[in-house]
Amino acid sequence: MMMRRLVHARAFSTQSGLKSRLSELIKVKQQQKDKILKAHGDKVLGTCTVSQAYGGMRSVKSLVTETSLLDSEEGIRFRGYTVFECQQKLPKAKGGNEPLPEALFYLLLTGEIPTEQQTAELSADILARGKNFPKHVVDVLKTLPKDTHPMTQFCVGINALQTQSKFAKAYSSGTLKKPQYWEYTLEDSLDLIGALPTLAALIYRNSFKDGKLAANYDTSLDWSANFNRLLGYNSQAFDDLMRLYLTAHSDHEGGNVSAHTTHLVGSALSDPYLSFAAGMNGLAGPLHGLANQEVLQWIIQFKKHYFSQGLTDDAVVRALWDTLNKGQVIPGFGHAVLRKTDPRYTVFREFALKHLPEDPLFQVVSKLFEHAPAVLTKHGKTKNPWPNVDAHSGVLLTHYGMTEASYYTVLFGVSRSLGVLSSLVWDRALSLPLERPKSVTSDWIEDAFKNTSTISQAEE
């Protein structure tokens, strides 16, 4: 009983008012869930063809994610707000022009645009939680070879932080009740988000610098600015870029690899540290988060190989066709869901036009934006010839001196914590069960279609 009291006392330390507001909203959402299940529980939400079963379950409607919704034509909406609306409506740092990621986290959790005061309180709470970073995690990172990929270090570090999990401690005590799951999930999520800038900065400094944090942890700054100081960057423009970067990459509904993996592992009641670490292993894949690293490397080589004589329109078009005729792809163009230019790409492009219009790599990106969609459309093998967020983000980071492309996915991971962890809180609040879809074999499919054009539901 004493252990439970200690855990409970420490668990509810947040002073942001966020928990009390969430408690009110959860009751409403639980009622909505119950009403939907009662009225529509036996309705067909979607179907799955054989092609979709073999093809990554694209467009199969089988998940409920409250925090964001991705439309193929207009892009992502965070709780109903577009990226552009979030830029306008979310509170900003004093002297800054881009939204604070802490404010977006509040929006993802509650569905409400926070006030300046609510944002300041939440930011202060997150910064306070991250101040005392566990020494054993520093020691674990130091034992890894210096050439360990930053994302591998990130996943190791998150797992090492799991010793701090309040959910795991409370659950192991045997007294944690199901209605409390979301509260402990929220606490772990806030603690983890607070710790990530130090973890990510340690990885950067260990891998590419002197192995020491570049500055003291500063709770007077916002989440992004403090992160930049730990990394070794002290520029208001880069602070604004980091705020925009961490906001824009935060969430992309529930079916992408990192979000779905976090949700899946969390459905086993794995605590937020273990669930998020699993999601980050997915983000590290070249078909997901690692793509931003590969796109920048490709742009640099593309510029070096083709444009020694100048970046003319004709030269760009010839270079694009040369690339495609060699059987290669143009990375950063196309998306599994989107059929228009990714709005996250657009906000990065607008940032570049404002802050670095003459940057040589940005000029290459601009020329690709002008000509690649038309070339890809004429080529005829791409459903979506428009650029996604990966086509632009690396160029912005490079401009401000962060040239270590292998590190970029770690920044993506820090950002993605806001989306997948807010979703995890709602998973527990709505008591979503262990995820267990039905699988079949190729032989089963063949047998099922021998004498009928439809597949009846199989018994487990």
C-alpha positions in Angstrom: 0.0 0.0 0.0 2.9 2.4 0.8 4.3 1.7 -2.7 1.0 2.6 -4.3 0.7 5.8 -2.3 4.2 6.9 -3.3 3.6 6.1 -7.0 0.3 7.9 -6.9 1.7 11.0 -5.2 4.4 11.4 -7.8 2.2 10.5 -10.7 -0.1 13.5 -10.6 2.5 16.2 -10.4 1.4 18.2 -13.5 0.3 21.8 -12.7 -0.8 22.6 -16.3 -4.5 22.0 -15.8 -4.3 19.6 -18.7 -5.3 16.5 -16.7 -8.4 18.0 -15.2 -9.5 19.2 -18.7 -8.8 15.8 -20.2 -10.8 14.1 -17.5 -13.9 16.2 -18.5 -13.3 15.5 -22.2 -12.8 11.8 -21.8 -16.2 11.3 -20.2 -17.8 13.0 -23.3 -15.8 10.9 -25.7 -16.5 7.7 -23.8 -20.2 8.4 -24.1 -19.8 9.1 -27.8 -17.9 5.8 -28.3 -20.7 3.9 -26.4 -23.4 5.7 -28.5 -21.6 4.8 -31.8 -21.2 1.2 -30.8 -24.8 0.9 -29.8 -26.1 2.5 -32.9 -23.6 1.3 -35.5 -21.6 -1.5 -34.0 -22.7 -4.0 -36.6 -22.2 -1.6 -39.6 -19.5 -2.3 -42.1 -16.8 0.4 -41.8 -14.8 -0.8 -44.8 -13.8 -3.8 -46.8 -10.5 -5.5 -47.6 -9.7 -6.9 -51.0 -7.1 -9.6 -51.7 -5.0 -6.9 -53.3 -5.1 -4.8 -50.2 -4.3 -7.8 -47.9 -1.1 -8.4 -50.0 -0.5 -4.7 -50.5 0.1 -3.3 -47.0 -3.6 -2.9 -46.1 -3.7 0.5 -47.9 -6.9 2.4 -47.3 -8.5 -0.4 -45.2 -10.6 1.4 -42.6 -9.9 -0.5 -39.4 -8.4 1.9 -36.9 -9.8 4.6 -34.7 -7.3 7.5 -34.1 -8.7 10.7 -32.5 -5.8 13.1 -32.9 -5.5 13.6 -36.7 -7.1 12.7 -40.0 -5.3 12.5 -43.4 -7.2 13.5 -46.5 -5.7 12.5 -49.9 -6.5 15.9 -51.4 -5.9 18.4 -48.6 -3.4 16.6 -46.4 -3.3 16.3 -42.6 -5.7 17.9 -40.2 -4.7 18.0 -36.6 -8.0 17.7 -34.6 -9.7 19.3 -37.6 -7.2 22.1 -38.1 -4.9 22.2 -41.2 -1.2 22.8 -40.9 -1.7 26.3 -42.1 -4.5 27.0 -39.5 -2.2 25.6 -36.8 0.5 28.0 -37.9 -2.0 30.9 -37.5 -3.9 29.9 -34.4 -1.5 28.1 -32.0 0.5 30.2 -29.5 4.0 31.2 -30.4 7.1 31.9 -28.4 7.9 35.5 -27.6 9.5 37.0 -30.6 8.9 33.9 -32.7 6.7 33.4 -35.8 6.1 29.6 -35.7 3.7 27.6 -33.5 5.0 26.0 -30.3 5.0 22.2 -30.4 3.8 22.2 -26.8 0.7 24.0 -28.0 0.1 21.4 -30.7 0.4 18.6 -28.1 -2.3 20.3 -26.0 -4.4 20.5 -29.2 -3.8 16.8 -30.0 -4.8 15.8 -26.5 -7.9 18.0 -26.1 -9.1 19.0 -29.5 -8.9 22.6 -28.3 -6.6 25.5 -29.2 -4.8 26.4 -25.9 -4.5 29.9 -24.6 -1.1 31.5 -24.1 -1.3 30.7 -20.4 -2.3 27.1 -20.9 0.6 26.7 -23.3 3.1 28.4 -21.0 2.0 26.1 -18.1 2.3 23.0 -20.2 5.7 24.0 -21.5 7.0 24.8 -18.0 5.7 21.4 -16.8 7.4 19.5 -19.7 10.7 21.4 -19.2 10.6 20.7 -15.5 10.1 17.0 -16.0 13.1 16.8 -18.4 15.6 18.6 -16.2 16.8 15.6 -14.1 17.9 13.2 -16.9 18.8 9.7 -15.6 22.6 9.2 -15.4 22.3 5.5 -16.3 20.9 6.5 -19.7 23.9 8.7 -20.3 26.1 5.8 -19.4 24.2 3.4 -21.7 24.7 5.7 -24.6 28.4 6.0 -23.9 28.8 2.3 -24.2 27.6 2.2 -27.8 30.1 2.4 -30.7 30.5 6.0 -32.0 29.4 4.9 -35.4 26.1 3.4 -34.2 23.3 4.9 -36.3 21.6 7.8 -34.4 18.2 6.1 -34.6 19.6 2.9 -33.1 20.9 5.0 -30.2 17.6 6.8 -30.0 15.7 3.5 -29.6 18.2 2.2 -27.1 17.9 5.4 -25.1 14.1 5.3 -25.0 14.2 1.7 -23.7 16.8 2.7 -21.1 14.5 5.5 -19.9 11.7 2.9 -19.3 13.0 2.5 -15.7 11.2 5.8 -15.1 7.8 4.5 -16.1 5.1 5.4 -13.6 2.6 3.2 -15.5 4.8 0.1 -15.2 5.4 0.7 -11.5 1.8 1.3 -10.8 0.7 -1.7 -12.8 3.3 -4.0 -11.2 2.0 -2.9 -7.8 -1.3 -4.8 -8.5 -3.6 -2.0 -7.5 -3.8 0.0 -10.7 -7.5 0.2 -11.9 -8.5 0.3 -15.5 -10.0 3.8 -15.3 -6.6 5.1 -14.1 -4.7 3.7 -17.1 -5.0 6.9 -19.1 -3.8 9.1 -16.2 -0.5 7.1 -15.8 -0.1 7.0 -19.6 -0.4 10.8 -19.6 2.2 11.1 -16.9 4.6 8.8 -18.6 4.0 10.6 -21.9 4.8 14.0 -20.3 7.9 12.7 -18.6 9.1 11.1 -21.9 8.5 14.2 -24.0 10.4 16.2 -21.4 13.4 13.8 -21.5 13.6 13.5 -25.3 15.5 16.7 -26.1 18.3 15.7 -23.7 18.4 12.2 -25.1 18.4 13.4 -28.7 21.0 16.1 -28.0 23.3 13.5 -26.3 23.1 11.3 -29.3 24.0 14.2 -31.6 26.9 15.4 -29.5 28.2 11.8 -29.0 28.0 11.0 -32.7 29.2 14.2 -34.3 30.8 16.5 -31.6 32.7 16.3 -28.4 30.3 14.0 -26.5 29.1 16.8 -24.1 25.9 18.8 -24.2 26.5 22.2 -25.7 24.7 24.1 -22.9 23.1 23.7 -19.6 19.4 22.7 -19.5 17.4 25.9 -19.5 13.8 25.7 -18.1 13.2 29.4 -19.0 13.2 28.5 -22.7 10.5 26.7 -24.7 10.9 23.0 -25.6 12.4 23.7 -29.0 14.8 26.5 -28.0 16.1 24.5 -25.1 16.6 21.5 -27.4 18.6 23.7 -29.8 20.9 25.0 -27.1 21.6 21.5 -25.9 22.5 20.6 -29.5 24.7 23.6 -29.9 22.6 26.0 -31.9 21.8 29.5 -30.8 19.8 31.3 -33.5 16.3 32.7 -33.3 15.7 31.7 -37.0 16.7 28.1 -36.2 14.6 28.1 -33.1 11.6 29.0 -35.3 12.5 26.3 -37.8 12.8 23.7 -35.0 9.4 24.8 -33.7 7.9 24.4 -37.2 9.7 21.1 -37.8 8.6 19.5 -34.5 5.0 20.7 -35.1 4.7 19.6 -38.7 6.1 16.1 -38.2 4.1 15.3 -35.1 1.2 13.3 -36.4 -0.1 11.8 -39.6 -3.2 9.8 -38.5 -3.0 6.3 -37.1 -2.0 4.0 -40.0 1.6 5.0 -40.7 4.2 2.6 -39.4 5.4 4.6 -36.3 1.9 5.5 -35.2 0.4 2.1 -35.8 3.3 0.3 -34.1 3.1 2.5 -31.0 -0.7 1.8 -30.9 -0.3 -1.9 -31.5 2.4 -2.4 -28.8 0.5 -0.1 -26.4 -2.6 -2.3 -26.9 -0.7 -5.0 -25.0 -0.6 -2.5 -22.1 3.1 -2.0 -22.7 4.0 1.3 -21.1 4.5 4.5 -23.2 8.3 4.1 -23.2 8.2 0.6 -24.6 5.4 1.5 -27.0 7.2 4.6 -28.3 10.5 2.7 -28.6 8.7 0.2 -30.8 7.3 3.0 -33.0 10.7 4.5 -33.3 12.2 1.2 -34.6 9.5 1.5 -37.3 10.4 5.1 -38.0 14.0 4.1 -38.6 13.0 2.2 -41.7 14.0 3.7 -45.1 10.3 3.5 -46.3 9.3 5.7 -43.4 11.3 8.2 -41.4 14.7 7.4 -42.8 13.5 8.8 -46.1 14.3 12.4 -45.1 18.0 11.4 -44.7 18.0 9.7 -48.1 16.3 12.6 -49.9 18.9 15.1 -48.8 21.7 12.9 -49.8 20.1 12.4 -53.2 19.6 16.1 -53.7 23.3 16.8 -52.9 24.5 14.2 -55.3 21.9 15.3 -57.9 23.2 18.8 -57.8 26.8 17.7 -57.9 26.4 15.3 -60.8 24.1 17.4 -63.1 24.5 21.1 -62.4 28.1 22.0 -62.6 27.3 24.1 -65.6 24.3 25.9 -64.1 20.8 25.2 -62.8 18.7 25.9 -65.9 15.2 24.7 -66.5 16.3 22.5 -69.5 19.1 21.0 -67.5 16.8 20.1 -64.7 14.3 18.4 -67.0 17.0 16.5 -68.8 18.5 15.4 -65.5 15.1 14.2 -64.2 14.5 12.1 -67.4 18.1 10.8 -67.2 17.4 9.6 -63.6 14.1 7.9 -64.5 15.5 6.3 -67.7 18.2 4.7 -65.5 15.4 3.0 -63.6 16.0 5.2 -60.5 13.3 7.0 -58.6 13.1 10.7 -57.7 12.9 10.5 -53.9 10.7 12.9 -52.0 7.9 12.8 -54.6 4.8 10.7 -54.1 3.0 9.5 -50.9 1.0 6.4 -49.9 -2.1 8.5 -49.3 -1.7 12.1 -50.5 -2.6 13.0 -54.1 -1.6 16.6 -53.9 1.5 18.5 -52.6 2.0 17.7 -49.0 1.0 20.8 -47.0 3.9 20.2 -44.7 6.2 20.6 -47.7 4.4 23.9 -48.5 5.0 25.4 -45.1 8.6 24.5 -45.3 8.8 26.0 -48.7 7.3 29.2 -47.4 9.8 29.3 -44.6 12.6 28.9 -47.1 11.3 31.6 -49.4 11.2 33.9 -46.4 14.5 33.0 -44.7 16.9 31.5 -47.3 15.7 32.2 -50.9 19.3 32.2 -52.2 20.4 29.0 -50.6 21.9 26.8 -53.4 20.2 23.6 -52.2 16.9 25.3 -51.9 17.2 26.5 -55.4 17.6 22.9 -56.5 14.6 21.9 -54.5 12.6 24.8 -56.1 13.5 23.6 -59.6 12.5 20.1 -58.7 9.2 21.4 -57.4 8.7 23.3 -60.7 9.5 20.4 -63.1 9.4 17.0 -61.3 5.6 16.7 -61.2 5.2 17.2 -64.9 8.1 14.8 -65.7 6.7 12.1 -63.4 3.2 12.6 -64.9 4.5 12.2 -68.4 6.5 9.2 -67.3 3.2 7.6 -66.2 4.4 5.3 -63.4 3.6 7.5 -60.4 0.1 7.9 -58.9 1.1 11.0 -57.0 3.8 13.1 -58.7 3.7 15.8 -56.0 6.4 16.4 -53.3 6.1 15.2 -49.7 7.6 16.6 -46.6 10.8 14.7 -47.0 11.6 16.6 -50.2 12.3 19.8 -48.2 13.1 19.4 -44.5 16.7 18.3 -44.9 17.6 21.4 -47.0 16.4 23.7 -44.2 18.4 21.9 -41.5 21.5 22.0 -43.7 21.2 25.7 -44.2 21.5 26.3 -40.5 24.5 24.1 -40.1 23.0 20.8 -39.2 24.5 18.8 -42.1 24.5 15.4 -40.4 21.8 13.8 -42.5 21.9 10.5 -40.6 20.6 12.4 -37.5 17.5 13.9 -39.1 15.2 11.0 -38.4 15.9 11.5 -34.7 14.4 15.0 -35.0 11.5 13.3 -36.7 11.2 11.0 -33.8 11.2 13.7 -31.2 8.4 15.4 -33.1 6.4 12.2 -33.6 6.3 11.6 -29.9 3.7 14.4 -29.7 1.3 12.6 -31.9 1.7 8.9 -31.0 1.8 9.5 -27.3 -1.3 11.7 -27.3 -3.0 8.9 -29.3 -1.8 6.4 -26.7 -3.4 8.4 -23.9 -6.7 8.3 -25.8 -6.3 4.5 -26.5 -6.2 4.0 -22.7 -9.0 6.5 -22.0 -11.3 4.8 -24.4 -10.3 1.3 -23.2 -9.3 0.2 -26.7 -8.5 -3.6 -26.5 -5.6 -5.7 -27.5 -5.3 -5.4 -31.3 -5.6 -8.8 -32.9 -6.6 -8.8 -36.6 -7.3 -12.1 -38.5 -4.7 -13.3 -40.9 -5.0 -16.0 -43.6 -2.6 -17.9 -45.9 -2.3 -17.8 -49.7 -3.6 -21.3 -49.8 -6.7 -20.2 -47.8 -7.4 -17.4 -50.3 -7.1 -19.8 -53.3 -9.4 -22.4 -51.7 -11.9 -19.7 -50.7 -12.2 -18.5 -54.3 -12.5 -21.8 -56.0 -16.2 -21.9 -55.9 -17.3 -18.5 -54.8 -16.6 -14.8 -55.6 -16.7 -13.8 -51.9 -14.9 -14.9 -48.8 -17.1 -15.8 -45.8 -15.8 -14.9 -42.4 -13.5 -17.7 -41.2 -13.6 -19.0 -37.7 -10.5 -18.6 -35.7 
